Amino acid sequence: MGSALLGDIPFIDPEEYDRRRQAGWEHQLIDVREPYEVEICGMGGHHIPMGEILDRLHEIQRDIPVVVHCRAGNRSIAVVQALTSRHGFDNLIDLRGGVMAFKDQVDGTMNCD
């Protein structure tokens, strides 16, 4: 799949994610940042703030890969780890480095500051 393991957390690098996305990869992208962060810059996808994840589990697909991201990776790693270990998800992938890494490595036109 082009992803690797970070400890026991599956992740995908921004460049690999972008290649797959541009090739039409079927997946769900979930942004776990706060609403004000998404307003500053975003990658599209489905927005579920980290604090609302447990109440909105039904919005997370289980039949296709789900890429989870935040600003720099800490929150998305925590979400992937918790949902995998406690809620039986086996299709979650952390976007390594979050939206900031995507900006730095893929799309320098994003204004996320």
Biopython code that builds the backbone (N, CA, C, O; Angstrom):
import numpy as np
from Bio.PDB.StructureBuilder import StructureBuilder

atoms = [
    (1, "MET", "N", (0.818, -1.198, 0.000)),
    (1, "MET", "CA", (0.000, 0.000, 0.000)),
    (1, "MET", "C", (0.855, 1.253, 0.000)),
    (1, "MET", "O", (0.324, 2.354, -0.142)),
    (2, "GLY", "N", (2.152, 1.118, 0.153)),
    (2, "GLY", "CA", (2.989, 2.298, 0.157)),
    (2, "GLY", "C", (3.035, 2.977, 1.500)),
    (2, "GLY", "O", (3.676, 4.017, 1.647)),
    (3, "SER", "N", (2.363, 2.406, 2.490)),
    (3, "SER", "CA", (2.447, 2.964, 3.828)),
    (3, "SER", "C", (3.417, 2.116, 4.637)),
    (3, "SER", "O", (3.813, 1.029, 4.215)),
    (4, "ALA", "N", (3.783, 2.611, 5.764)),
    (4, "ALA", "CA", (4.692, 1.890, 6.633)),
    (4, "ALA", "C", (4.143, 1.987, 8.043)),
    (4, "ALA", "O", (3.075, 2.559, 8.264)),
    (5, "LEU", "N", (4.862, 1.438, 8.980)),
    (5, "LEU", "CA", (4.399, 1.478, 10.362)),
    (5, "LEU", "C", (5.232, 2.441, 11.180)),
    (5, "LEU", "O", (6.459, 2.442, 11.084)),
    (6, "LEU", "N", (4.585, 3.249, 11.973)),
    (6, "LEU", "CA", (5.215, 4.137, 12.925)),
    (6, "LEU", "C", (4.902, 3.536, 14.279)),
    (6, "LEU", "O", (3.828, 3.770, 14.833)),
    (7, "GLY", "N", (5.844, 2.754, 14.822)),
    (7, "GLY", "CA", (5.487, 1.935, 15.970)),
    (7, "GLY", "C", (4.477, 0.939, 15.456)),
    (7, "GLY", "O", (4.792, 0.130, 14.584)),
    (8, "ASP", "N", (3.283, 0.983, 15.973)),
    (8, "ASP", "CA", (2.225, 0.114, 15.447)),
    (8, "ASP", "C", (1.146, 0.922, 14.732)),
    (8, "ASP", "O", (0.043, 0.424, 14.506)),
    (9, "ILE", "N", (1.461, 2.170, 14.375)),
    (9, "ILE", "CA", (0.504, 3.044, 13.702)),
    (9, "ILE", "C", (0.811, 3.088, 12.208)),
    (9, "ILE", "O", (1.885, 3.551, 11.824)),
    (10, "PRO", "N", (-0.099, 2.621, 11.356)),
    (10, "PRO", "CA", (0.124, 2.735, 9.910)),
    (10, "PRO", "C", (0.156, 4.203, 9.496)),
    (10, "PRO", "O", (-0.659, 4.998, 9.962)),
    (11, "PHE", "N", (1.083, 4.560, 8.632)),
    (11, "PHE", "CA", (1.131, 5.930, 8.143)),
    (11, "PHE", "C", (1.450, 5.941, 6.659)),
    (11, "PHE", "O", (1.919, 4.956, 6.088)),
    (12, "ILE", "N", (1.176, 7.097, 6.055)),
    (12, "ILE", "CA", (1.515, 7.321, 4.660)),
    (12, "ILE", "C", (2.171, 8.692, 4.581)),
    (12, "ILE", "O", (1.720, 9.642, 5.220)),
    (13, "ASP", "N", (3.232, 8.790, 3.800)),
    (13, "ASP", "CA", (3.918, 10.063, 3.603)),
    (13, "ASP", "C", (3.093, 10.967, 2.686)),
    (13, "ASP", "O", (2.345, 10.468, 1.845)),
    (14, "PRO", "N", (3.219, 12.290, 2.836)),
    (14, "PRO", "CA", (2.442, 13.214, 2.005)),
    (14, "PRO", "C", (2.618, 13.000, 0.504)),
    (14, "PRO", "O", (1.646, 13.078, -0.247)),
    (15, "GLU", "N", (3.851, 12.729, 0.056)),
    (15, "GLU", "CA", (4.066, 12.543, -1.378)),
    (15, "GLU", "C", (3.334, 11.310, -1.900)),
    (15, "GLU", "O", (2.721, 11.346, -2.967)),
    (16, "GLU", "N", (3.403, 10.230, -1.145)),
    (16, "GLU", "CA", (2.704, 9.003, -1.540)),
    (16, "GLU", "C", (1.193, 9.214, -1.517)),
    (16, "GLU", "O", (0.481, 8.763, -2.414)),
    (17, "TYR", "N", (0.711, 9.903, -0.486)),
    (17, "TYR", "CA", (-0.709, 10.204, -0.413)),
    (17, "TYR", "C", (-1.152, 11.004, -1.646)),
    (17, "TYR", "O", (-2.175, 10.693, -2.257)),
    (18, "ASP", "N", (-0.384, 12.023, -2.002)),
    (18, "ASP", "CA", (-0.740, 12.853, -3.150)),
    (18, "ASP", "C", (-0.743, 12.046, -4.443)),
    (18, "ASP", "O", (-1.639, 12.207, -5.272)),
    (19, "ARG", "N", (0.246, 11.184, -4.620)),
    (19, "ARG", "CA", (0.285, 10.331, -5.825)),
    (19, "ARG", "C", (-0.964, 9.462, -5.913)),
    (19, "ARG", "O", (-1.603, 9.379, -6.961)),
    (20, "ARG", "N", (-1.294, 8.831, -4.827)),
    (20, "ARG", "CA", (-2.475, 7.949, -4.817)),
    (20, "ARG", "C", (-3.758, 8.745, -5.061)),
    (20, "ARG", "O", (-4.614, 8.332, -5.843)),
    (21, "ARG", "N", (-3.879, 9.875, -4.393)),
    (21, "ARG", "CA", (-5.068, 10.708, -4.534)),
    (21, "ARG", "C", (-5.233, 11.154, -5.985)),
    (21, "ARG", "O", (-6.334, 11.084, -6.533)),
    (22, "GLN", "N", (-4.156, 11.607, -6.605)),
    (22, "GLN", "CA", (-4.237, 12.052, -7.996)),
    (22, "GLN", "C", (-4.534, 10.899, -8.949)),
    (22, "GLN", "O", (-5.065, 11.113, -10.039)),
    (23, "ALA", "N", (-4.195, 9.686, -8.543)),
    (23, "ALA", "CA", (-4.464, 8.509, -9.376)),
    (23, "ALA", "C", (-5.887, 7.978, -9.173)),
    (23, "ALA", "O", (-6.272, 6.976, -9.775)),
    (24, "GLY", "N", (-6.665, 8.657, -8.319)),
    (24, "GLY", "CA", (-8.048, 8.249, -8.126)),
    (24, "GLY", "C", (-8.267, 7.244, -7.012)),
    (24, "GLY", "O", (-9.282, 6.548, -6.988)),
    (25, "TRP", "N", (-7.325, 7.167, -6.094)),
    (25, "TRP", "CA", (-7.410, 6.236, -4.964)),
    (25, "TRP", "C", (-8.698, 6.454, -4.189)),
    (25, "TRP", "O", (-8.984, 7.570, -3.754)),
    (26, "GLU", "N", (-9.472, 5.401, -4.017)),
    (26, "GLU", "CA", (-10.702, 5.488, -3.226)),
    (26, "GLU", "C", (-10.325, 5.431, -1.752)),
    (26, "GLU", "O", (-9.761, 4.445, -1.276)),
    (27, "HIS", "N", (-10.644, 6.497, -1.046)),
    (27, "HIS", "CA", (-10.338, 6.598, 0.372)),
    (27, "HIS", "C", (-11.205, 7.693, 0.982)),
    (27, "HIS", "O", (-11.882, 8.444, 0.280)),
    (28, "GLN", "N", (-11.164, 7.757, 2.290)),
    (28, "GLN", "CA", (-11.809, 8.854, 3.003)),
    (28, "GLN", "C", (-10.705, 9.628, 3.716)),
    (28, "GLN", "O", (-9.838, 9.026, 4.350)),
    (29, "LEU", "N", (-10.730, 10.951, 3.620)),
    (29, "LEU", "CA", (-9.779, 11.811, 4.312)),
    (29, "LEU", "C", (-10.508, 12.477, 5.465)),
    (29, "LEU", "O", (-11.546, 13.110, 5.273)),
    (30, "ILE", "N", (-9.961, 12.332, 6.658)),
    (30, "ILE", "CA", (-10.572, 12.938, 7.844)),
    (30, "ILE", "C", (-9.578, 13.896, 8.487)),
    (30, "ILE", "O", (-8.433, 13.538, 8.766)),
    (31, "ASP", "N", (-10.037, 15.105, 8.711)),
    (31, "ASP", "CA", (-9.272, 16.163, 9.355)),
    (31, "ASP", "C", (-9.757, 16.265, 10.799)),
    (31, "ASP", "O", (-10.929, 16.561, 11.032)),
    (32, "VAL", "N", (-8.872, 16.023, 11.777)),
    (32, "VAL", "CA", (-9.277, 16.030, 13.182)),
    (32, "VAL", "C", (-8.905, 17.336, 13.897)),
    (32, "VAL", "O", (-8.949, 17.405, 15.125)),
    (33, "ARG", "N", (-8.542, 18.363, 13.132)),
    (33, "ARG", "CA", (-8.204, 19.653, 13.737)),
    (33, "ARG", "C", (-9.470, 20.397, 14.170)),
    (33, "ARG", "O", (-10.589, 19.998, 13.849)),
    (34, "GLU", "N", (-9.261, 21.475, 14.900)),
    (34, "GLU", "CA", (-10.360, 22.329, 15.347)),
    (34, "GLU", "C", (-10.893, 23.154, 14.176)),
    (34, "GLU", "O", (-10.169, 23.385, 13.208)),
    (35, "PRO", "N", (-12.147, 23.601, 14.250)),
    (35, "PRO", "CA", (-12.730, 24.365, 13.145)),
    (35, "PRO", "C", (-11.906, 25.583, 12.732)),
    (35, "PRO", "O", (-11.772, 25.848, 11.537)),
    (36, "TYR", "N", (-11.353, 26.326, 13.683)),
    (36, "TYR", "CA", (-10.576, 27.513, 13.317)),
    (36, "TYR", "C", (-9.333, 27.136, 12.516)),
    (36, "TYR", "O", (-8.894, 27.909, 11.665)),
    (37, "GLU", "N", (-8.758, 25.962, 12.773)),
    (37, "GLU", "CA", (-7.588, 25.514, 12.026)),
    (37, "GLU", "C", (-7.963, 25.170, 10.585)),
    (37, "GLU", "O", (-7.218, 25.466, 9.651)),
    (38, "VAL", "N", (-9.115, 24.549, 10.419)),
    (38, "VAL", "CA", (-9.582, 24.182, 9.083)),
    (38, "VAL", "C", (-9.877, 25.429, 8.264)),
    (38, "VAL", "O", (-9.652, 25.443, 7.054)),
    (39, "GLU", "N", (-10.383, 26.483, 8.917)),
    (39, "GLU", "CA", (-10.650, 27.739, 8.219)),
    (39, "GLU", "C", (-9.370, 28.361, 7.683)),
    (39, "GLU", "O", (-9.383, 28.981, 6.619)),
    (40, "ILE", "N", (-8.258, 28.203, 8.407)),
    (40, "ILE", "CA", (-6.983, 28.787, 7.984)),
    (40, "ILE", "C", (-6.477, 28.085, 6.728)),
    (40, "ILE", "O", (-6.117, 28.745, 5.753)),
    (41, "CYS", "N", (-6.447, 26.766, 6.742)),
    (41, "CYS", "CA", (-6.067, 26.001, 5.551)),
    (41, "CYS", "C", (-6.557, 24.577, 5.698)),
    (41, "CYS", "O", (-6.653, 24.050, 6.806)),
    (42, "GLY", "N", (-6.862, 23.968, 4.583)),
    (42, "GLY", "CA", (-7.358, 22.606, 4.628)),
    (42, "GLY", "C", (-7.017, 21.849, 3.367)),
    (42, "GLY", "O", (-6.582, 22.418, 2.366)),
    (43, "MET", "N", (-7.226, 20.559, 3.447)),
    (43, "MET", "CA", (-6.957, 19.666, 2.324)),
    (43, "MET", "C", (-8.241, 19.087, 1.760)),
    (43, "MET", "O", (-8.202, 18.187, 0.921)),
    (44, "GLY", "N", (-9.369, 19.591, 2.210)),
    (44, "GLY", "CA", (-10.630, 18.991, 1.813)),
    (44, "GLY", "C", (-10.907, 17.812, 2.738)),
    (44, "GLY", "O", (-10.350, 17.735, 3.834)),
    (45, "GLY", "N", (-11.729, 16.933, 2.319)),
    (45, "GLY", "CA", (-12.037, 15.775, 3.142)),
    (45, "GLY", "C", (-13.132, 16.074, 4.156)),
    (45, "GLY", "O", (-13.821, 17.092, 4.079)),
    (46, "HIS", "N", (-13.269, 15.177, 5.084)),
    (46, "HIS", "CA", (-14.331, 15.211, 6.081)),
    (46, "HIS", "C", (-13.756, 15.756, 7.380)),
    (46, "HIS", "O", (-12.720, 15.278, 7.843)),
    (47, "HIS", "N", (-14.405, 16.738, 7.970)),
    (47, "HIS", "CA", (-13.910, 17.348, 9.195)),
    (47, "HIS", "C", (-14.642, 16.779, 10.405)),
    (47, "HIS", "O", (-15.859, 16.914, 10.533)),
    (48, "ILE", "N", (-13.876, 16.140, 11.294)),
    (48, "ILE", "CA", (-14.396, 15.676, 12.574)),
    (48, "ILE", "C", (-13.360, 16.068, 13.625)),
    (48, "ILE", "O", (-12.336, 15.396, 13.748)),
    (49, "PRO", "N", (-13.601, 17.140, 14.389)),
    (49, "PRO", "CA", (-12.627, 17.517, 15.406)),
    (49, "PRO", "C", (-12.338, 16.357, 16.360)),
    (49, "PRO", "O", (-13.224, 15.563, 16.677)),
    (50, "MET", "N", (-11.099, 16.273, 16.807)),
    (50, "MET", "CA", (-10.676, 15.171, 17.671)),
    (50, "MET", "C", (-11.630, 14.970, 18.849)),
    (50, "MET", "O", (-11.947, 13.833, 19.198)),
    (51, "GLY", "N", (-12.080, 16.039, 19.452)),
    (51, "GLY", "CA", (-12.970, 15.940, 20.604)),
    (51, "GLY", "C", (-14.352, 15.388, 20.294)),
    (51, "GLY", "O", (-15.103, 15.051, 21.209)),
    (52, "GLU", "N", (-14.698, 15.290, 19.013)),
    (52, "GLU", "CA", (-16.011, 14.782, 18.610)),
    (52, "GLU", "C", (-15.954, 13.382, 18.004)),
    (52, "GLU", "O", (-16.985, 12.811, 17.648)),
    (53, "ILE", "N", (-14.751, 12.835, 17.888)),
    (53, "ILE", "CA", (-14.576, 11.545, 17.196)),
    (53, "ILE", "C", (-15.485, 10.459, 17.753)),
    (53, "ILE", "O", (-16.179, 9.790, 16.988)),
    (54, "LEU", "N", (-15.495, 10.271, 19.054)),
    (54, "LEU", "CA", (-16.271, 9.170, 19.635)),
    (54, "LEU", "C", (-17.761, 9.309, 19.385)),
    (54, "LEU", "O", (-18.460, 8.307, 19.232)),
    (55, "ASP", "N", (-18.253, 10.535, 19.342)),
    (55, "ASP", "CA", (-19.673, 10.762, 19.069)),
    (55, "ASP", "C", (-20.015, 10.632, 17.590)),
    (55, "ASP", "O", (-21.189, 10.560, 17.225)),
    (56, "ARG", "N", (-18.984, 10.602, 16.733)),
    (56, "ARG", "CA", (-19.235, 10.601, 15.288)),
    (56, "ARG", "C", (-18.581, 9.414, 14.578)),
    (56, "ARG", "O", (-18.271, 9.485, 13.389)),
    (57, "LEU", "N", (-18.376, 8.330, 15.317)),
    (57, "LEU", "CA", (-17.761, 7.129, 14.732)),
    (57, "LEU", "C", (-18.512, 6.648, 13.496)),
    (57, "LEU", "O", (-17.904, 6.126, 12.562)),
    (58, "HIS", "N", (-19.820, 6.822, 13.490)),
    (58, "HIS", "CA", (-20.642, 6.359, 12.363)),
    (58, "HIS", "C", (-20.283, 7.068, 11.052)),
    (58, "HIS", "O", (-20.653, 6.590, 9.980)),
    (59, "GLU", "N", (-19.575, 8.192, 11.119)),
    (59, "GLU", "CA", (-19.190, 8.924, 9.919)),
    (59, "GLU", "C", (-17.882, 8.419, 9.305)),
    (59, "GLU", "O", (-17.503, 8.829, 8.208)),
    (60, "ILE", "N", (-17.209, 7.536, 10.014)),
    (60, "ILE", "CA", (-15.922, 7.025, 9.538)),
    (60, "ILE", "C", (-16.159, 5.708, 8.810)),
    (60, "ILE", "O", (-16.691, 4.756, 9.379)),
    (61, "GLN", "N", (-15.758, 5.670, 7.553)),
    (61, "GLN", "CA", (-15.984, 4.473, 6.752)),
    (61, "GLN", "C", (-15.083, 3.332, 7.235)),
    (61, "GLN", "O", (-13.975, 3.553, 7.724)),
    (62, "ARG", "N", (-15.590, 2.117, 7.085)),
    (62, "ARG", "CA", (-14.830, 0.938, 7.487)),
    (62, "ARG", "C", (-14.464, 0.064, 6.294)),
    (62, "ARG", "O", (-13.705, -0.895, 6.433)),
    (63, "ASP", "N", (-15.006, 0.397, 5.108)),
    (63, "ASP", "CA", (-14.831, -0.472, 3.943)),
    (63, "ASP", "C", (-13.790, 0.024, 2.949)),
    (63, "ASP", "O", (-13.521, -0.647, 1.953)),
    (64, "ILE", "N", (-13.200, 1.188, 3.203)),
    (64, "ILE", "CA", (-12.129, 1.717, 2.357)),
    (64, "ILE", "C", (-11.059, 2.305, 3.277)),
    (64, "ILE", "O", (-11.333, 2.554, 4.451)),
    (65, "PRO", "N", (-9.851, 2.531, 2.769)),
    (65, "PRO", "CA", (-8.827, 3.171, 3.602)),
    (65, "PRO", "C", (-9.279, 4.561, 4.054)),
    (65, "PRO", "O", (-9.904, 5.303, 3.297)),
    (66, "VAL", "N", (-8.950, 4.893, 5.295)),
    (66, "VAL", "CA", (-9.267, 6.194, 5.860)),
    (66, "VAL", "C", (-7.966, 6.847, 6.303)),
    (66, "VAL", "O", (-7.277, 6.341, 7.188)),
    (67, "VAL", "N", (-7.636, 7.977, 5.681)),
    (67, "VAL", "CA", (-6.431, 8.731, 6.025)),
    (67, "VAL", "C", (-6.841, 9.827, 7.000)),
    (67, "VAL", "O", (-7.724, 10.635, 6.711)),
    (68, "VAL", "N", (-6.189, 9.842, 8.156)),
    (68, "VAL", "CA", (-6.501, 10.794, 9.219)),
    (68, "VAL", "C", (-5.348, 11.789, 9.320)),
    (68, "VAL", "O", (-4.180, 11.400, 9.319)),
    (69, "HIS", "N", (-5.686, 13.081, 9.408)),
    (69, "HIS", "CA", (-4.621, 14.075, 9.556)),
    (69, "HIS", "C", (-5.018, 15.185, 10.505)),
    (69, "HIS", "O", (-6.197, 15.415, 10.774)),
    (70, "CYS", "N", (-3.993, 15.870, 11.008)),
    (70, "CYS", "CA", (-4.162, 17.052, 11.837)),
    (70, "CYS", "C", (-3.152, 18.081, 11.355)),
    (70, "CYS", "O", (-2.839, 18.113, 10.165)),
    (71, "ARG", "N", (-2.641, 18.911, 12.229)),
    (71, "ARG", "CA", (-1.683, 19.937, 11.801)),
    (71, "ARG", "C", (-0.300, 19.344, 11.582)),
    (71, "ARG", "O", (0.300, 19.539, 10.526)),
    (72, "ALA", "N", (0.216, 18.610, 12.593)),
    (72, "ALA", "CA", (1.584, 18.096, 12.509)),
    (72, "ALA", "C", (1.701, 16.599, 12.766)),
    (72, "ALA", "O", (2.787, 16.035, 12.630)),
    (73, "GLY", "N", (0.619, 15.956, 13.130)),
    (73, "GLY", "CA", (0.641, 14.514, 13.269)),
    (73, "GLY", "C", (0.339, 13.947, 14.643)),
    (73, "GLY", "O", (0.002, 12.767, 14.744)),
    (74, "ASN", "N", (0.444, 14.726, 15.695)),
    (74, "ASN", "CA", (0.233, 14.170, 17.033)),
    (74, "ASN", "C", (-1.205, 13.752, 17.301)),
    (74, "ASN", "O", (-1.446, 12.654, 17.803)),
    (75, "ARG", "N", (-2.154, 14.605, 16.975)),
    (75, "ARG", "CA", (-3.564, 14.263, 17.212)),
    (75, "ARG", "C", (-4.023, 13.122, 16.321)),
    (75, "ARG", "O", (-4.752, 12.237, 16.769)),
    (76, "SER", "N", (-3.601, 13.136, 15.066)),
    (76, "SER", "CA", (-4.052, 12.070, 14.165)),
    (76, "SER", "C", (-3.474, 10.719, 14.588)),
    (76, "SER", "O", (-4.158, 9.702, 14.475)),
    (77, "ILE", "N", (-2.241, 10.687, 15.067)),
    (77, "ILE", "CA", (-1.665, 9.426, 15.574)),
    (77, "ILE", "C", (-2.492, 8.931, 16.753)),
    (77, "ILE", "O", (-2.803, 7.743, 16.832)),
    (78, "ALA", "N", (-2.851, 9.825, 17.668)),
    (78, "ALA", "CA", (-3.652, 9.438, 18.836)),
    (78, "ALA", "C", (-5.017, 8.898, 18.416)),
    (78, "ALA", "O", (-5.504, 7.921, 18.983)),
    (79, "VAL", "N", (-5.633, 9.541, 17.415)),
    (79, "VAL", "CA", (-6.945, 9.096, 16.933)),
    (79, "VAL", "C", (-6.832, 7.722, 16.284)),
    (79, "VAL", "O", (-7.631, 6.833, 16.580)),
    (80, "VAL", "N", (-5.862, 7.538, 15.415)),
    (80, "VAL", "CA", (-5.689, 6.236, 14.755)),
    (80, "VAL", "C", (-5.443, 5.154, 15.794)),
    (80, "VAL", "O", (-6.041, 4.080, 15.728)),
    (81, "GLN", "N", (-4.574, 5.427, 16.743)),
    (81, "GLN", "CA", (-4.260, 4.436, 17.772)),
    (81, "GLN", "C", (-5.495, 4.085, 18.602)),
    (81, "GLN", "O", (-5.767, 2.907, 18.831)),
    (82, "ALA", "N", (-6.239, 5.085, 19.050)),
    (82, "ALA", "CA", (-7.414, 4.832, 19.888)),
    (82, "ALA", "C", (-8.512, 4.093, 19.127)),
    (82, "ALA", "O", (-9.095, 3.145, 19.653)),
    (83, "LEU", "N", (-8.796, 4.513, 17.908)),
    (83, "LEU", "CA", (-9.882, 3.872, 17.167)),
    (83, "LEU", "C", (-9.514, 2.453, 16.739)),
    (83, "LEU", "O", (-10.383, 1.587, 16.634)),
    (84, "THR", "N", (-8.243, 2.219, 16.497)),
    (84, "THR", "CA", (-7.800, 0.877, 16.132)),
    (84, "THR", "C", (-7.860, -0.051, 17.334)),
    (84, "THR", "O", (-8.387, -1.159, 17.238)),
    (85, "SER", "N", (-7.329, 0.386, 18.454)),
    (85, "SER", "CA", (-7.239, -0.498, 19.621)),
    (85, "SER", "C", (-8.559, -0.630, 20.373)),
    (85, "SER", "O", (-8.835, -1.690, 20.935)),
    (86, "ARG", "N", (-9.373, 0.408, 20.396)),
    (86, "ARG", "CA", (-10.586, 0.377, 21.225)),
    (86, "ARG", "C", (-11.886, 0.208, 20.461)),
    (86, "ARG", "O", (-12.906, -0.153, 21.047)),
    (87, "HIS", "N", (-11.861, 0.465, 19.154)),
    (87, "HIS", "CA", (-13.121, 0.449, 18.398)),
    (87, "HIS", "C", (-13.074, -0.435, 17.163)),
    (87, "HIS", "O", (-13.991, -0.406, 16.341)),
    (88, "GLY", "N", (-12.028, -1.207, 17.028)),
    (88, "GLY", "CA", (-11.972, -2.225, 15.995)),
    (88, "GLY", "C", (-11.723, -1.765, 14.575)),
    (88, "GLY", "O", (-11.917, -2.543, 13.641)),
    (89, "PHE", "N", (-11.301, -0.530, 14.383)),
    (89, "PHE", "CA", (-10.982, -0.078, 13.029)),
    (89, "PHE", "C", (-9.685, -0.736, 12.575)),
    (89, "PHE", "O", (-8.728, -0.828, 13.344)),
    (90, "ASP", "N", (-9.656, -1.193, 11.328)),
    (90, "ASP", "CA", (-8.437, -1.815, 10.792)),
    (90, "ASP", "C", (-8.039, -1.182, 9.461)),
    (90, "ASP", "O", (-7.234, -1.738, 8.713)),
    (91, "ASN", "N", (-8.611, -0.014, 9.175)),
    (91, "ASN", "CA", (-8.390, 0.643, 7.880)),
    (91, "ASN", "C", (-7.893, 2.079, 8.012)),
    (91, "ASN", "O", (-7.954, 2.842, 7.048)),
    (92, "LEU", "N", (-7.404, 2.456, 9.189)),
    (92, "LEU", "CA", (-6.991, 3.836, 9.428)),
    (92, "LEU", "C", (-5.503, 4.020, 9.176)),
    (92, "LEU", "O", (-4.688, 3.166, 9.526)),
    (93, "ILE", "N", (-5.161, 5.154, 8.560)),
    (93, "ILE", "CA", (-3.778, 5.474, 8.200)),
    (93, "ILE", "C", (-3.513, 6.919, 8.598)),
    (93, "ILE", "O", (-4.299, 7.808, 8.268)),
    (94, "ASP", "N", (-2.421, 7.159, 9.298)),
    (94, "ASP", "CA", (-2.029, 8.512, 9.668)),
    (94, "ASP", "C", (-1.299, 9.172, 8.504)),
    (94, "ASP", "O", (-0.429, 8.555, 7.889)),
    (95, "LEU", "N", (-1.650, 10.430, 8.194)),
    (95, "LEU", "CA", (-0.896, 11.205, 7.222)),
    (95, "LEU", "C", (0.303, 11.774, 7.972)),
    (95, "LEU", "O", (0.166, 12.704, 8.768)),
    (96, "ARG", "N", (1.459, 11.218, 7.717)),
    (96, "ARG", "CA", (2.665, 11.548, 8.468)),
    (96, "ARG", "C", (3.004, 13.042, 8.344)),
    (96, "ARG", "O", (3.199, 13.564, 7.246)),
    (97, "GLY", "N", (3.065, 13.702, 9.489)),
    (97, "GLY", "CA", (3.411, 15.123, 9.518)),
    (97, "GLY", "C", (2.248, 16.065, 9.302)),
    (97, "GLY", "O", (2.420, 17.282, 9.376)),
    (98, "GLY", "N", (1.066, 15.531, 9.038)),
    (98, "GLY", "CA", (-0.139, 16.338, 8.919)),
    (98, "GLY", "C", (-0.143, 17.323, 7.765)),
    (98, "GLY", "O", (0.608, 17.193, 6.799)),
    (99, "VAL", "N", (-1.017, 18.316, 7.899)),
    (99, "VAL", "CA", (-1.206, 19.294, 6.837)),
    (99, "VAL", "C", (0.060, 20.131, 6.626)),
    (99, "VAL", "O", (0.320, 20.592, 5.514)),
    (100, "MET", "N", (0.842, 20.327, 7.682)),
    (100, "MET", "CA", (2.070, 21.112, 7.526)),
    (100, "MET", "C", (3.078, 20.373, 6.643)),
    (100, "MET", "O", (3.737, 20.991, 5.807)),
    (101, "ALA", "N", (3.199, 19.073, 6.821)),
    (101, "ALA", "CA", (4.096, 18.291, 5.961)),
    (101, "ALA", "C", (3.570, 18.265, 4.532)),
    (101, "ALA", "O", (4.350, 18.338, 3.582)),
    (102, "PHE", "N", (2.252, 18.160, 4.373)),
    (102, "PHE", "CA", (1.672, 18.184, 3.033)),
    (102, "PHE", "C", (1.998, 19.512, 2.355)),
    (102, "PHE", "O", (2.364, 19.541, 1.180)),
    (103, "LYS", "N", (1.864, 20.602, 3.092)),
    (103, "LYS", "CA", (2.198, 21.928, 2.559)),
    (103, "LYS", "C", (3.672, 21.984, 2.171)),
    (103, "LYS", "O", (4.011, 22.431, 1.075)),
    (104, "ASP", "N", (4.541, 21.534, 3.060)),
    (104, "ASP", "CA", (5.984, 21.627, 2.815)),
    (104, "ASP", "C", (6.461, 20.711, 1.693)),
    (104, "ASP", "O", (7.357, 21.078, 0.933)),
    (105, "GLN", "N", (5.872, 19.524, 1.582)),
    (105, "GLN", "CA", (6.381, 18.517, 0.656)),
    (105, "GLN", "C", (5.600, 18.415, -0.652)),
    (105, "GLN", "O", (6.119, 17.918, -1.651)),
    (106, "VAL", "N", (4.347, 18.888, -0.646)),
    (106, "VAL", "CA", (3.500, 18.682, -1.826)),
    (106, "VAL", "C", (2.967, 19.989, -2.397)),
    (106, "VAL", "O", (3.109, 20.233, -3.595)),
    (107, "ASP", "N", (2.363, 20.826, -1.580)),
    (107, "ASP", "CA", (1.675, 22.006, -2.079)),
    (107, "ASP", "C", (2.122, 23.258, -1.333)),
    (107, "ASP", "O", (1.487, 23.670, -0.362)),
    (108, "GLY", "N", (3.195, 23.845, -1.781)),
    (108, "GLY", "CA", (3.747, 25.032, -1.147)),
    (108, "GLY", "C", (2.875, 26.271, -1.278)),
    (108, "GLY", "O", (3.172, 27.297, -0.665)),
    (109, "THR", "N", (1.804, 26.199, -2.064)),
    (109, "THR", "CA", (0.913, 27.351, -2.203)),
    (109, "THR", "C", (-0.075, 27.456, -1.047)),
    (109, "THR", "O", (-0.741, 28.480, -0.893)),
    (110, "MET", "N", (-0.176, 26.402, -0.229)),
    (110, "MET", "CA", (-1.093, 26.449, 0.919)),
    (110, "MET", "C", (-0.578, 27.464, 1.926)),
    (110, "MET", "O", (0.618, 27.509, 2.211)),
    (111, "ASN", "N", (-1.477, 28.278, 2.465)),
    (111, "ASN", "CA", (-1.106, 29.264, 3.479)),
    (111, "ASN", "C", (-1.668, 28.790, 4.805)),
    (111, "ASN", "O", (-2.832, 29.039, 5.117)),
    (112, "CYS", "N", (-0.852, 28.114, 5.580)),
    (112, "CYS", "CA", (-1.295, 27.511, 6.838)),
    (112, "CYS", "C", (-0.719, 28.199, 8.069)),
    (112, "CYS", "O", (-0.805, 27.662, 9.173)),
    (113, "ASP", "N", (-0.144, 29.361, 7.894)),
    (113, "ASP", "CA", (0.502, 30.029, 9.040)),
    (113, "ASP", "C", (-0.458, 30.904, 9.801)),
    (113, "ASP", "O", (-0.073, 31.532, 10.788)),
]
sb = StructureBuilder()
sb.init_structure("model")
sb.init_model(0)
sb.init_chain("A")
sb.init_seg("    ")
for serial, (resi, resn, name, xyz) in enumerate(atoms, 1):
    if name == "N":
        sb.init_residue(resn, " ", resi, " ")
    sb.init_atom(name, np.array(xyz, "f"), 0.0, 1.0, " ", f" {name:<3s}", serial, name[0])
structure = sb.get_structure()
